[in-house]
């Protein structure tokens, strides 16, 4: 599905057969079969990632995620991409995040899935990322 949000003036895609809902400017799509979850939030902010370090990101992303390990990270002044693993209920989880700063808003796109189902979910998530845009 494709969804437009007036708050933040952006649109994004999500897997059509996933359960979809929103609350407080956060959108959540969930695959109940695998436990994969995708969330997108918009926050009014003039943030830039110019001075943000990998350590800053790790401190932010590791909060309440035990055994957090950052595996892949790249950043520019307005986009951060990171892939990590962590443990939840004795399950190794994959976390993929995009942080996007438009100058007016900060968009956070988060994808979390058990490692076992990551390969089948990765393409769906990439399609959702490819369809994201702000106006």
N, CA, C and O atoms as a Tinker XYZ file with bonds, in Angstrom:
   540  protein
     1  N      0.820000   -1.190000    0.000000    73     2
     2  CA     0.000000    0.000000    0.000000    64     1     3
     3  C      0.859000    1.247000    0.000000    63     2     4     5
     4  O      2.031000    1.195000    0.375000    81     3
     5  N      0.303000    2.346000   -0.408000    73     3     6
     6  CA     0.979000    3.639000   -0.389000    64     5     7
     7  C      0.175000    4.548000    0.531000    63     6     8     9
     8  O     -1.051000    4.608000    0.435000    81     7
     9  N      0.865000    5.255000    1.423000    73     7    10
    10  CA     0.173000    6.116000    2.374000    64     9    11
    11  C      0.794000    7.506000    2.361000    63    10    12    13
    12  O      2.016000    7.651000    2.346000    81    11
    13  N     -0.064000    8.530000    2.368000    73    11    14
    14  CA     0.398000    9.919000    2.448000    64    13    15
    15  C      0.088000   10.468000    3.835000    63    14    16    17
    16  O     -1.008000   10.256000    4.353000    81    15
    17  N      1.036000   11.168000    4.436000    73    15    18
    18  CA     0.827000   11.802000    5.729000    64    17    19
    19  C      0.881000   13.310000    5.562000    63    18    20    21
    20  O      1.863000   13.862000    5.064000    81    19
    21  N     -0.192000   13.969000    5.989000    73    19    22
    22  CA    -0.225000   15.429000    5.925000    64    21    23
    23  C      0.802000   16.014000    6.891000    63    22    24    25
    24  O      1.510000   16.964000    6.556000    81    23
    25  N      0.878000   15.435000    8.100000    73    23    26
    26  CA     1.896000   15.872000    9.049000    64    25    27
    27  C      3.247000   15.399000    8.534000    63    26    28    29
    28  O      3.466000   14.196000    8.394000    81    27
    29  N      4.138000   16.307000    8.254000    73    27    30
    30  CA     5.437000   15.942000    7.711000    64    29    31
    31  C      5.446000   15.958000    6.195000    63    30    32    33
    32  O      6.510000   15.931000    5.575000    81    31
    33  N      4.248000   16.002000    5.586000    73    31    34
    34  CA     4.120000   16.092000    4.128000    64    33    35
    35  C      4.984000   15.048000    3.405000    63    34    36    37
    36  O      5.880000   15.394000    2.636000    81    35
    37  N      4.696000   13.768000    3.666000    73    35    38
    38  CA     5.494000   12.694000    3.053000    64    37    39
    39  C      4.612000   11.509000    2.696000    63    38    40    41
    40  O      3.481000   11.390000    3.167000    81    39
    41  N      5.145000   10.645000    1.865000    73    39    42
    42  CA     4.442000    9.395000    1.570000    64    41    43
    43  C      5.427000    8.236000    1.605000    63    42    44    45
    44  O      6.636000    8.405000    1.445000    81    43
    45  N      4.863000    7.057000    1.819000    73    43    46
    46  CA     5.693000    5.863000    1.937000    64    45    47
    47  C      4.868000    4.651000    1.548000    63    46    48    49
    48  O      3.638000    4.691000    1.533000    81    47
    49  N      5.562000    3.586000    1.239000    73    47    50
    50  CA     4.898000    2.327000    0.924000    64    49    51
    51  C      5.074000    1.350000    2.066000    63    50    52    53
    52  O      5.982000    1.484000    2.886000    81    51
    53  N      4.199000    0.376000    2.107000    73    51    54
    54  CA     4.316000   -0.704000    3.091000    64    53    55
    55  C      3.721000   -1.959000    2.458000    63    54    56    57
    56  O      2.870000   -1.864000    1.574000    81    55
    57  N      4.164000   -3.133000    2.907000    73    55    58
    58  CA     3.639000   -4.383000    2.333000    64    57    59
    59  C      2.121000   -4.465000    2.502000    63    58    60    61
    60  O      1.612000   -4.349000    3.617000    81    59
    61  N      1.415000   -4.661000    1.421000    73    59    62
    62  CA    -0.045000   -4.570000    1.384000    64    61    63
    63  C     -0.751000   -5.578000    2.290000    63    62    64    65
    64  O     -1.845000   -5.304000    2.785000    81    63
    65  N     -0.137000   -6.740000    2.511000    73    63    66
    66  CA    -0.806000   -7.758000    3.337000    64    65    67
    67  C     -0.412000   -7.662000    4.817000    63    66    68    69
    68  O     -0.754000   -8.543000    5.606000    81    67
    69  N      0.299000   -6.604000    5.193000    73    67    70
    70  CA     0.651000   -6.410000    6.597000    64    69    71
    71  C     -0.436000   -5.607000    7.293000    63    70    72    73
    72  O     -1.113000   -4.790000    6.669000    81    71
    73  N     -0.597000   -5.841000    8.575000    73    71    74
    74  CA    -1.524000   -5.068000    9.388000    64    73    75
    75  C     -0.953000   -3.646000    9.497000    63    74    76    77
    76  O      0.230000   -3.473000    9.794000    81    75
    77  N     -1.794000   -2.630000    9.257000    73    75    78
    78  CA    -1.307000   -1.252000    9.208000    64    77    79
    79  C     -2.131000   -0.350000   10.109000    63    78    80    81
    80  O     -3.358000   -0.451000   10.147000    81    79
    81  N     -1.453000    0.536000   10.836000    73    79    82
    82  CA    -2.163000    1.477000   11.686000    64    81    83
    83  C     -1.293000    2.671000   12.013000    63    82    84    85
    84  O     -0.121000    2.717000   11.641000    81    83
    85  N     -1.876000    3.653000   12.721000    73    83    86
    86  CA    -1.095000    4.831000   13.089000    64    85    87
    87  C     -1.537000    5.353000   14.436000    63    86    88    89
    88  O     -2.658000    5.110000   14.883000    81    87
    89  N     -0.628000    6.079000   15.077000    73    87    90
    90  CA    -0.943000    6.752000   16.329000    64    89    91
    91  C      0.111000    7.819000   16.576000    63    90    92    93
    92  O      1.307000    7.548000   16.472000    81    91
    93  N     -0.322000    9.024000   16.901000    73    91    94
    94  CA     0.586000   10.138000   17.212000    64    93    95
    95  C      1.684000   10.344000   16.169000    63    94    96    97
    96  O      2.862000   10.403000   16.521000    81    95
    97  N      1.323000   10.452000   14.923000    73    95    98
    98  CA     2.285000   10.680000   13.836000    64    97    99
    99  C      3.299000    9.549000   13.662000    63    98   100   101
   100  O      4.369000    9.749000   13.087000    81    99
   101  N      2.959000    8.375000   14.154000    73    99   102
   102  CA     3.780000    7.187000   13.916000    64   101   103
   103  C      2.920000    6.203000   13.139000    63   102   104   105
   104  O      1.757000    5.979000   13.474000    81   103
   105  N      3.497000    5.624000   12.106000    73   103   106
   106  CA     2.801000    4.629000   11.293000    64   105   107
   107  C      3.493000    3.297000   11.499000    63   106   108   109
   108  O      4.720000    3.210000   11.489000    81   107
   109  N      2.688000    2.257000   11.688000    73   107   110
   110  CA     3.263000    0.944000   11.960000    64   109   111
   111  C      2.612000   -0.105000   11.073000    63   110   112   113
   112  O      1.388000   -0.201000   10.994000    81   111
   113  N      3.454000   -0.892000   10.406000    73   111   114
   114  CA     2.984000   -2.022000    9.605000    64   113   115
   115  C      3.623000   -3.267000   10.205000    63   114   116   117
   116  O      4.811000   -3.277000   10.528000    81   115
   117  N      2.818000   -4.317000   10.348000    73   115   118
   118  CA     3.323000   -5.522000   11.001000    64   117   119
   119  C      2.918000   -6.773000   10.238000    63   118   120   121
   120  O      1.778000   -6.921000    9.799000    81   119
   121  N      3.885000   -7.662000   10.096000    73   119   122
   122  CA     3.628000   -8.974000    9.516000    64   121   123
   123  C      3.402000   -9.926000   10.685000    63   122   124   125
   124  O      4.350000  -10.344000   11.350000    81   123
   125  N      2.144000  -10.262000   10.926000    73   123   126
   126  CA     1.838000  -11.073000   12.099000    64   125   127
   127  C      2.410000  -12.483000   12.011000    63   126   128   129
   128  O      2.627000  -13.127000   13.037000    81   127
   129  N      2.656000  -12.969000   10.793000    73   127   130
   130  CA     3.210000  -14.318000   10.630000    64   129   131
   131  C      4.650000  -14.415000   11.140000    63   130   132   133
   132  O      5.004000  -15.392000   11.800000    81   131
   133  N      5.481000  -13.414000   10.842000    73   131   134
   134  CA     6.897000  -13.490000   11.213000    64   133   135
   135  C      7.269000  -12.600000   12.386000    63   134   136   137
   136  O      8.323000  -12.784000   12.996000    81   135
   137  N      6.409000  -11.632000   12.709000    73   135   138
   138  CA     6.749000  -10.687000   13.767000    64   137   139
   139  C      7.540000   -9.497000   13.257000    63   138   140   141
   140  O      7.984000   -8.667000   14.050000    81   139
   141  N      7.725000   -9.399000   11.943000    73   139   142
   142  CA     8.435000   -8.248000   11.371000    64   141   143
   143  C      7.587000   -6.996000   11.561000    63   142   144   145
   144  O      6.365000   -7.037000   11.419000    81   143
   145  N      8.241000   -5.890000   11.880000    73   143   146
   146  CA     7.553000   -4.624000   12.101000    64   145   147
   147  C      8.297000   -3.511000   11.374000    63   146   148   149
   148  O      9.525000   -3.432000   11.418000    81   147
   149  N      7.532000   -2.655000   10.707000    73   147   150
   150  CA     8.099000   -1.473000   10.075000    64   149   151
   151  C      7.390000   -0.271000   10.673000    63   150   152   153
   152  O      6.162000   -0.254000   10.760000    81   151
   153  N      8.151000    0.735000   11.087000    73   151   154
   154  CA     7.521000    1.940000   11.613000    64   153   155
   155  C      8.146000    3.174000   10.983000    63   154   156   157
   156  O      9.331000    3.190000   10.649000    81   155
   157  N      7.329000    4.203000   10.830000    73   155   158
   158  CA     7.790000    5.464000   10.268000    64   157   159
   159  C      7.251000    6.583000   11.140000    63   158   160   161
   160  O      6.051000    6.652000   11.409000    81   159
   161  N      8.150000    7.461000   11.581000    73   159   162
   162  CA     7.722000    8.614000   12.362000    64   161   163
   163  C      8.256000    9.885000   11.716000    63   162   164   165
   164  O      9.283000    9.873000   11.037000    81   163
   165  N      7.546000   10.968000   11.938000    73   163   166
   166  CA     7.985000   12.288000   11.504000    64   165   167
   167  C      7.989000   13.180000   12.735000    63   166   168   169
   168  O      7.052000   13.152000   13.533000    81   167
   169  N      9.035000   13.965000   12.884000    73   167   170
   170  CA     9.152000   14.895000   14.001000    64   169   171
   171  C      9.574000   16.242000   13.442000    63   170   172   173
   172  O     10.509000   16.327000   12.645000    81   171
   173  N      8.888000   17.285000   13.857000    73   171   174
   174  CA     9.270000   18.618000   13.397000    64   173   175
   175  C     10.647000   18.934000   13.966000    63   174   176   177
   176  O     10.815000   18.989000   15.184000    81   175
   177  N     11.639000   19.142000   13.093000    73   175   178
   178  CA    13.005000   19.343000   13.546000    64   177   179
   179  C     13.852000   19.868000   12.407000    63   178   180   181
   180  O     13.677000   19.465000   11.257000    81   179
   181  N     14.772000   20.768000   12.722000    73   179   182
   182  CA    15.697000   21.292000   11.717000    64   181   183
   183  C     17.048000   20.596000   11.846000    63   182   184   185
   184  O     18.079000   21.142000   11.453000    81   183
   185  N     17.032000   19.380000   12.402000    73   183   186
   186  CA    18.258000   18.624000   12.666000    64   185   187
   187  C     19.070000   18.375000   11.387000    63   186   188   189
   188  O     18.526000   18.274000   10.288000    81   187
   189  N     20.374000   18.281000   11.574000    73   187   190
   190  CA    21.290000   17.849000   10.509000    64   189   191
   191  C     22.168000   16.779000   11.154000    63   190   192   193
   192  O     22.345000   16.779000   12.372000    81   191
   193  N     22.717000   15.870000   10.353000    73   191   194
   194  CA    23.555000   14.812000   10.918000    64   193   195
   195  C     25.033000   15.120000   10.746000    63   194   196   197
   196  O     25.885000   14.252000   10.935000    81   195
   197  N     25.330000   16.362000   10.385000    73   195   198
   198  CA    26.704000   16.779000   10.114000    64   197   199
   199  C     27.659000   16.400000   11.242000    63   198   200   201
   200  O     28.758000   15.911000   10.980000    81   199
   201  N     27.249000   16.622000   12.507000    73   199   202
   202  CA    28.145000   16.365000   13.636000    64   201   203
   203  C     27.800000   15.100000   14.415000    63   202   204   205
   204  O     28.351000   14.851000   15.487000    81   203
   205  N     26.896000   14.314000   13.873000    73   203   206
   206  CA    26.511000   13.075000   14.552000    64   205   207
   207  C     27.534000   11.988000   14.239000    63   206   208   209
   208  O     27.882000   11.777000   13.077000    81   207
   209  N     28.012000   11.301000   15.266000    73   207   210
   210  CA    29.004000   10.250000   15.059000    64   209   211
   211  C     28.334000    8.866000   15.133000    63   210   212   213
   212  O     27.184000    8.729000   15.551000    81   211
   213  N     29.081000    7.878000   14.721000    73   211   214
   214  CA    28.634000    6.486000   14.810000    64   213   215
   215  C     28.344000    6.128000   16.274000    63   214   216   217
   216  O     27.393000    5.403000   16.566000    81   215
   217  N     29.164000    6.637000   17.178000    73   215   218
   218  CA    28.972000    6.387000   18.614000    64   217   219
   219  C     27.654000    7.007000   19.080000    63   218   220   221
   220  O     26.904000    6.373000   19.822000    81   219
   221  N     27.361000    8.259000   18.645000    73   219   222
   222  CA    26.082000    8.898000   18.997000    64   221   223
   223  C     24.920000    8.043000   18.522000    63   222   224   225
   224  O     23.968000    7.813000   19.268000    81   223
   225  N     24.995000    7.571000   17.279000    73   223   226
   226  CA    23.908000    6.754000   16.730000    64   225   227
   227  C     23.754000    5.472000   17.550000    63   226   228   229
   228  O     22.636000    5.095000   17.902000    81   227
   229  N     24.861000    4.803000   17.854000    73   227   230
   230  CA    24.820000    3.545000   18.608000    64   229   231
   231  C     24.178000    3.763000   19.971000    63   230   232   233
   232  O     23.382000    2.938000   20.419000    81   231
   233  N     24.519000    4.872000   20.639000    73   231   234
   234  CA    23.910000    5.167000   21.940000    64   233   235
   235  C     22.399000    5.336000   21.797000    63   234   236   237
   236  O     21.636000    4.862000   22.639000    81   235
   237  N     21.968000    6.012000   20.733000    73   235   238
   238  CA    20.540000    6.236000   20.468000    64   237   239
   239  C     19.822000    4.930000   20.151000    63   238   240   241
   240  O     18.767000    4.647000   20.720000    81   239
   241  N     20.383000    4.139000   19.250000    73   239   242
   242  CA    19.690000    2.945000   18.756000    64   241   243
   243  C     19.723000    1.771000   19.735000    63   242   244   245
   244  O     18.854000    0.900000   19.685000    81   243
   245  N     20.713000    1.740000   20.616000    73   243   246
   246  CA    20.864000    0.583000   21.507000    64   245   247
   247  C     19.977000    0.659000   22.749000    63   246   248   249
   248  O     19.882000   -0.310000   23.502000    81   247
   249  N     19.330000    1.803000   22.966000    73   247   250
   250  CA    18.463000    1.953000   24.137000    64   249   251
   251  C     17.374000    0.880000   24.111000    63   250   252   253
   252  O     16.666000    0.726000   23.116000    81   251
   253  N     17.251000    0.154000   25.196000    73   251   254
   254  CA    16.313000   -0.958000   25.381000    64   253   255
   255  C     16.409000   -2.052000   24.317000    63   254   256   257
   256  O     15.425000   -2.736000   24.035000    81   255
   257  N     17.588000   -2.215000   23.731000    73   255   258
   258  CA    17.845000   -3.358000   22.823000    64   257   259
   259  C     19.085000   -4.075000   23.352000    63   258   260   261
   260  O     20.204000   -3.585000   23.201000    81   259
   261  N     18.881000   -5.239000   23.975000    73   259   262
   262  CA    20.013000   -5.912000   24.606000    64   261   263
   263  C     20.891000   -6.597000   23.567000    63   262   264   265
   264  O     20.406000   -7.062000   22.535000    81   263
   265  N     22.187000   -6.653000   23.852000    73   263   266
   266  CA    23.139000   -7.288000   22.951000    64   265   267
   267  C     23.255000   -6.571000   21.617000    63   266   268   269
   268  O     23.541000   -7.203000   20.600000    81   267
   269  N     23.037000   -5.252000   21.604000    73   267   270
   270  CA    23.038000   -4.462000   20.375000    64   269   271
   271  C     24.415000   -4.461000   19.719000    63   270   272   273
   272  O     25.417000   -4.170000   20.373000    81   271
   273  N     24.466000   -4.787000   18.422000    73   271   274
   274  CA    25.712000   -4.736000   17.662000    64   273   275
   275  C     25.442000   -4.022000   16.338000    63   274   276   277
   276  O     24.618000   -4.462000   15.537000    81   275
   277  N     26.149000   -2.919000   16.126000    73   275   278
   278  CA    26.036000   -2.175000   14.873000    64   277   279
   279  C     26.882000   -2.888000   13.829000    63   278   280   281
   280  O     28.079000   -3.090000   14.036000    81   279
   281  N     26.269000   -3.276000   12.696000    73   279   282
   282  CA    26.990000   -4.042000   11.687000    64   281   283
   283  C     27.324000   -3.234000   10.445000    63   282   284   285
   284  O     28.319000   -3.496000    9.770000    81   283
   285  N     26.491000   -2.257000   10.153000    73   283   286
   286  CA    26.656000   -1.511000    8.914000    64   285   287
   287  C     26.170000   -0.095000    9.168000    63   286   288   289
   288  O     25.088000    0.094000    9.725000    81   287
   289  N     26.948000    0.902000    8.771000    73   287   290
   290  CA    26.573000    2.288000    9.068000    64   289   291
   291  C     27.110000    3.208000    7.984000    63   290   292   293
   292  O     28.279000    3.124000    7.608000    81   291
   293  N     26.255000    4.079000    7.490000    73   291   294
   294  CA    26.743000    5.130000    6.592000    64   293   295
   295  C     25.923000    6.377000    6.854000    63   294   296   297
   296  O     24.742000    6.300000    7.194000    81   295
   297  N     26.564000    7.532000    6.691000    73   295   298
   298  CA    25.890000    8.782000    7.025000    64   297   299
   299  C     26.340000    9.909000    6.116000    63   298   300   301
   300  O     27.480000    9.958000    5.654000    81   299
   301  N     25.403000   10.812000    5.878000    73   299   302
   302  CA    25.709000   12.067000    5.206000    64   301   303
   303  C     25.087000   13.155000    6.079000    63   302   304   305
   304  O     24.611000   12.857000    7.175000    81   303
   305  N     25.078000   14.400000    5.624000    73   303   306
   306  CA    24.494000   15.469000    6.439000    64   305   307
   307  C     22.998000   15.272000    6.661000    63   306   308   309
   308  O     22.456000   15.744000    7.660000    81   307
   309  N     22.313000   14.570000    5.725000    73   307   310
   310  CA    20.860000   14.454000    5.892000    64   309   311
   311  C     20.292000   13.037000    5.836000    63   310   312   313
   312  O     19.074000   12.868000    5.892000    81   311
   313  N     21.142000   12.019000    5.726000    73   311   314
   314  CA    20.630000   10.635000    5.773000    64   313   315
   315  C     21.596000    9.749000    6.557000    63   314   316   317
   316  O     22.810000    9.790000    6.356000    81   315
   317  N     21.029000    8.955000    7.446000    73   315   318
   318  CA    21.806000    7.922000    8.136000    64   317   319
   319  C     21.167000    6.583000    7.790000    63   318   320   321
   320  O     19.945000    6.434000    7.829000    81   319
   321  N     22.008000    5.615000    7.453000    73   319   322
   322  CA    21.545000    4.245000    7.229000    64   321   323
   323  C     22.320000    3.365000    8.190000    63   322   324   325
   324  O     23.540000    3.490000    8.298000    81   323
   325  N     21.633000    2.482000    8.885000    73   323   326
   326  CA    22.322000    1.570000    9.797000    64   325   327
   327  C     21.616000    0.226000    9.840000    63   326   328   329
   328  O     20.389000    0.143000    9.785000    81   327
   329  N     22.419000   -0.823000    9.940000    73   327   330
   330  CA    21.884000   -2.170000   10.141000    64   329   331
   331  C     22.579000   -2.761000   11.348000    63   330   332   333
   332  O     23.803000   -2.696000   11.468000    81   331
   333  N     21.782000   -3.345000   12.251000    73   331   334
   334  CA    22.294000   -3.868000   13.510000    64   333   335
   335  C     21.595000   -5.168000   13.867000    63   334   336   337
   336  O     20.620000   -5.573000   13.235000    81   335
   337  N     22.126000   -5.807000   14.900000    73   335   338
   338  CA    21.439000   -6.971000   15.471000    64   337   339
   339  C     21.275000   -6.713000   16.967000    63   338   340   341
   340  O     22.022000   -5.942000   17.568000    81   339
   341  N     20.288000   -7.372000   17.547000    73   339   342
   342  CA    20.099000   -7.345000   18.995000    64   341   343
   343  C     19.297000   -8.581000   19.375000    63   342   344   345
   344  O     18.802000   -9.300000   18.507000    81   343
   345  N     19.175000   -8.821000   20.660000    73   343   346
   346  CA    18.441000   -9.984000   21.147000    64   345   347
   347  C     17.124000   -9.553000   21.789000    63   346   348   349
   348  O     17.083000   -8.589000   22.555000    81   347
   349  N     16.040000  -10.281000   21.468000    73   347   350
   350  CA    14.745000  -10.047000   22.106000    64   349   351
   351  C     14.078000  -11.403000   22.314000    63   350   352   353
   352  O     13.896000  -12.156000   21.357000    81   351
   353  N     13.713000  -11.717000   23.550000    73   351   354
   354  CA    13.073000  -13.004000   23.871000    64   353   355
   355  C     13.842000  -14.182000   23.281000    63   354   356   357
   356  O     13.252000  -15.058000   22.648000    81   355
   357  N     15.151000  -14.203000   23.486000    73   355   358
   358  CA    16.035000  -15.266000   22.993000    64   357   359
   359  C     16.033000  -15.412000   21.475000    63   358   360   361
   360  O     16.374000  -16.472000   20.951000    81   359
   361  N     15.654000  -14.362000   20.775000    73   359   362
   362  CA    15.641000  -14.381000   19.310000    64   361   363
   363  C     16.577000  -13.304000   18.802000    63   362   364   365
   364  O     16.526000  -12.160000   19.255000    81   363
   365  N     17.439000  -13.673000   17.851000    73   363   366
   366  CA    18.314000  -12.667000   17.252000    64   365   367
   367  C     17.492000  -11.856000   16.256000    63   366   368   369
   368  O     16.886000  -12.408000   15.338000    81   367
   369  N     17.482000  -10.540000   16.452000    73   367   370
   370  CA    16.704000   -9.638000   15.626000    64   369   371
   371  C     17.611000   -8.805000   14.726000    63   370   372   373
   372  O     18.745000   -8.489000   15.087000    81   371
   373  N     17.101000   -8.460000   13.567000    73   371   374
   374  CA    17.800000   -7.534000   12.673000    64   373   375
   375  C     17.052000   -6.204000   12.740000    63   374   376   377
   376  O     15.824000   -6.165000   12.664000    81   375
   377  N     17.802000   -5.126000   12.882000    73   375   378
   378  CA    17.259000   -3.775000   12.908000    64   377   379
   379  C     17.874000   -3.009000   11.745000    63   378   380   381
   380  O     19.096000   -2.919000   11.631000    81   379
   381  N     17.024000   -2.457000   10.884000    73   379   382
   382  CA    17.499000   -1.591000    9.815000    64   381   383
   383  C     16.836000   -0.241000   10.028000    63   382   384   385
   384  O     15.621000   -0.163000   10.213000    81   383
   385  N     17.631000    0.823000   10.002000    73   383   386
   386  CA    17.065000    2.150000   10.200000    64   385   387
   387  C     17.573000    3.150000    9.181000    63   386   388   389
   388  O     18.742000    3.146000    8.795000    81   387
   389  N     16.657000    4.006000    8.757000    73   387   390
   390  CA    17.010000    5.175000    7.966000    64   389   391
   391  C     16.534000    6.378000    8.752000    63   390   392   393
   392  O     15.375000    6.429000    9.162000    81   391
   393  N     17.412000    7.349000    8.968000    73   391   394
   394  CA    17.048000    8.623000    9.550000    64   393   395
   395  C     17.243000    9.650000    8.441000    63   394   396   397
   396  O     18.318000    9.732000    7.847000    81   395
   397  N     16.217000   10.420000    8.167000    73   395   398
   398  CA    16.250000   11.363000    7.052000    64   397   399
   399  C     15.879000   12.746000    7.571000    63   398   400   401
   400  O     14.820000   12.924000    8.172000    81   399
   401  N     16.756000   13.730000    7.338000    73   399   402
   402  CA    16.508000   15.098000    7.777000    64   401   403
   403  C     16.206000   15.958000    6.555000    63   402   404   405
   404  O     17.034000   16.090000    5.653000    81   403
   405  N     15.003000   16.543000    6.537000    73   403   406
   406  CA    14.607000   17.363000    5.387000    64   405   407
   407  C     14.921000   18.839000    5.594000    63   406   408   409
   408  O     14.829000   19.631000    4.657000    81   407
   409  N     15.294000   19.214000    6.825000    73   407   410
   410  CA    15.480000   20.617000    7.159000    64   409   411
   411  C     14.294000   21.134000    7.962000    63   410   412   413
   412  O     14.443000   22.038000    8.784000    81   411
   413  N     13.107000   20.557000    7.724000    73   411   414
   414  CA    11.907000   20.923000    8.480000    64   413   415
   415  C     11.450000   19.785000    9.390000    63   414   416   417
   416  O     10.905000   20.011000   10.470000    81   415
   417  N     11.685000   18.568000    8.928000    73   415   418
   418  CA    11.273000   17.375000    9.669000    64   417   419
   419  C     12.403000   16.367000    9.703000    63   418   420   421
   420  O     13.298000   16.363000    8.858000    81   419
   421  N     12.329000   15.499000   10.727000    73   419   422
   422  CA    13.203000   14.334000   10.769000    64   421   423
   423  C     12.298000   13.125000   10.642000    63   422   424   425
   424  O     11.347000   12.968000   11.408000    81   423
   425  N     12.593000   12.271000    9.675000    73   423   426
   426  CA    11.834000   11.042000    9.445000    64   425   427
   427  C     12.683000    9.874000    9.917000    63   426   428   429
   428  O     13.871000    9.788000    9.604000    81   427
   429  N     12.070000    8.985000   10.665000    73   427   430
   430  CA    12.766000    7.789000   11.131000    64   429   431
   431  C     12.009000    6.582000   10.599000    63   430   432   433
   432  O     10.837000    6.379000   10.916000    81   431
   433  N     12.688000    5.789000    9.791000    73   431   434
   434  CA    12.087000    4.581000    9.224000    64   433   435
   435  C     12.820000    3.395000    9.844000    63   434   436   437
   436  O     14.032000    3.242000    9.691000    81   435
   437  N     12.067000    2.572000   10.536000    73   435   438
   438  CA    12.660000    1.466000   11.286000    64   437   439
   439  C     12.035000    0.151000   10.834000    63   438   440   441
   440  O     10.819000    0.051000   10.672000    81   439
   441  N     12.879000   -0.848000   10.634000    73   439   442
   442  CA    12.429000   -2.173000   10.251000    64   441   443
   443  C     13.084000   -3.165000   11.188000    63   442   444   445
   444  O     14.309000   -3.197000   11.304000    81   443
   445  N     12.279000   -3.976000   11.860000    73   443   446
   446  CA    12.803000   -4.975000   12.784000    64   445   447
   447  C     12.176000   -6.322000   12.466000    63   446   448   449
   448  O     10.961000   -6.436000   12.301000    81   447
   449  N     13.021000   -7.335000   12.383000    73   447   450
   450  CA    12.514000   -8.668000   12.068000    64   449   451
   451  C     13.426000   -9.731000   12.672000    63   450   452   453
   452  O     14.629000   -9.509000   12.802000    81   451
   453  N     12.866000  -10.884000   13.044000    73   451   454
   454  CA    13.737000  -11.973000   13.475000    64   453   455
   455  C     14.718000  -12.301000   12.349000    63   454   456   457
   456  O     14.347000  -12.303000   11.175000    81   455
   457  N     15.961000  -12.576000   12.713000    73   455   458
   458  CA    16.998000  -12.844000   11.705000    64   457   459
   459  C     16.579000  -13.965000   10.744000    63   458   460   461
   460  O     16.900000  -13.924000    9.556000    81   459
   461  N     15.865000  -14.957000   11.265000    73   459   462
   462  CA    15.430000  -16.088000   10.437000    64   461   463
   463  C     14.565000  -15.675000    9.255000    63   462   464   465
   464  O     14.593000  -16.327000    8.212000    81   463
   465  N     13.795000  -14.596000    9.404000    73   463   466
   466  CA    12.915000  -14.206000    8.303000    64   465   467
   467  C     13.418000  -12.957000    7.570000    63   466   468   469
   468  O     12.707000  -12.404000    6.731000    81   467
   469  N     14.643000  -12.513000    7.885000    73   467   470
   470  CA    15.148000  -11.290000    7.272000    64   469   471
   471  C     15.264000  -11.395000    5.756000    63   470   472   473
   472  O     14.885000  -10.468000    5.040000    81   471
   473  N     15.779000  -12.506000    5.265000    73   471   474
   474  CA    15.989000  -12.611000    3.817000    64   473   475
   475  C     14.681000  -12.513000    3.042000    63   474   476   477
   476  O     14.645000  -11.929000    1.960000    81   475
   477  N     13.598000  -13.083000    3.589000    73   475   478
   478  CA    12.310000  -13.001000    2.884000    64   477   479
   479  C     11.665000  -11.621000    3.033000    63   478   480   481
   480  O     10.825000  -11.244000    2.216000    81   479
   481  N     12.049000  -10.861000    4.070000    73   479   482
   482  CA    11.453000   -9.545000    4.317000    64   481   483
   483  C     12.251000   -8.400000    3.696000    63   482   484   485
   484  O     11.703000   -7.324000    3.458000    81   483
   485  N     13.541000   -8.620000    3.431000    73   483   486
   486  CA    14.435000   -7.536000    3.003000    64   485   487
   487  C     13.946000   -6.819000    1.751000    63   486   488   489
   488  O     14.029000   -5.594000    1.664000    81   487
   489  N     13.438000   -7.573000    0.786000    73   487   490
   490  CA    12.983000   -6.961000   -0.463000    64   489   491
   491  C     11.740000   -6.091000   -0.238000    63   490   492   493
   492  O     11.619000   -5.012000   -0.817000    81   491
   493  N     10.827000   -6.565000    0.599000    73   491   494
   494  CA     9.626000   -5.788000    0.936000    64   493   495
   495  C     10.027000   -4.460000    1.572000    63   494   496   497
   496  O      9.480000   -3.406000    1.249000    81   495
   497  N     10.997000   -4.539000    2.486000    73   495   498
   498  CA    11.441000   -3.326000    3.164000    64   497   499
   499  C     12.134000   -2.381000    2.183000    63   498   500   501
   500  O     11.918000   -1.169000    2.225000    81   499
   501  N     12.961000   -2.933000    1.308000    73   499   502
   502  CA    13.652000   -2.091000    0.325000    64   501   503
   503  C     12.647000   -1.384000   -0.583000    63   502   504   505
   504  O     12.838000   -0.218000   -0.931000    81   503
   505  N     11.586000   -2.079000   -0.966000    73   503   506
   506  CA    10.531000   -1.455000   -1.772000    64   505   507
   507  C      9.874000   -0.304000   -1.017000    63   506   508   509
   508  O      9.582000    0.737000   -1.606000    81   507
   509  N      9.641000   -0.484000    0.278000    73   507   510
   510  CA     9.043000    0.570000    1.095000    64   509   511
   511  C      9.979000    1.780000    1.158000    63   510   512   513
   512  O      9.533000    2.922000    1.036000    81   511
   513  N     11.260000    1.528000    1.346000    73   511   514
   514  CA    12.252000    2.608000    1.382000    64   513   515
   515  C     12.285000    3.344000    0.042000    63   514   516   517
   516  O     12.326000    4.574000   -0.004000    81   515
   517  N     12.265000    2.577000   -1.039000    73   515   518
   518  CA    12.324000    3.188000   -2.372000    64   517   519
   519  C     11.114000    4.072000   -2.654000    63   518   520   521
   520  O     11.199000    5.004000   -3.454000    81   519
   521  N     10.001000    3.786000   -2.008000    73   519   522
   522  CA     8.784000    4.572000   -2.269000    64   521   523
   523  C      8.658000    5.779000   -1.332000    63   522   524   525
   524  O      7.755000    6.599000   -1.496000    81   523
   525  N      9.567000    5.886000   -0.344000    73   523   526
   526  CA     9.497000    7.001000    0.592000    64   525   527
   527  C      9.900000    8.308000   -0.098000    63   526   528   529
   528  O     10.898000    8.361000   -0.817000    81   527
   529  N      9.111000    9.353000    0.132000    73   527   530
   530  CA     9.525000   10.684000   -0.325000    64   529   531
   531  C      8.810000   11.753000    0.468000    63   530   532   533
   532  O      7.679000   11.563000    0.917000    81   531
   533  N      9.479000   12.879000    0.636000    73   531   534
   534  CA     8.841000   14.012000    1.304000    64   533   535
   535  C      8.765000   15.155000    0.303000    63   534   536   537
   536  O      9.538000   15.221000   -0.654000    81   535
   537  N      7.814000   16.054000    0.546000    73   535   538
   538  CA     7.540000   17.137000   -0.407000    64   537   539
   539  C      7.946000   18.485000    0.177000    63   538   540
   540  O      7.792000   19.514000   -0.479000    81   539
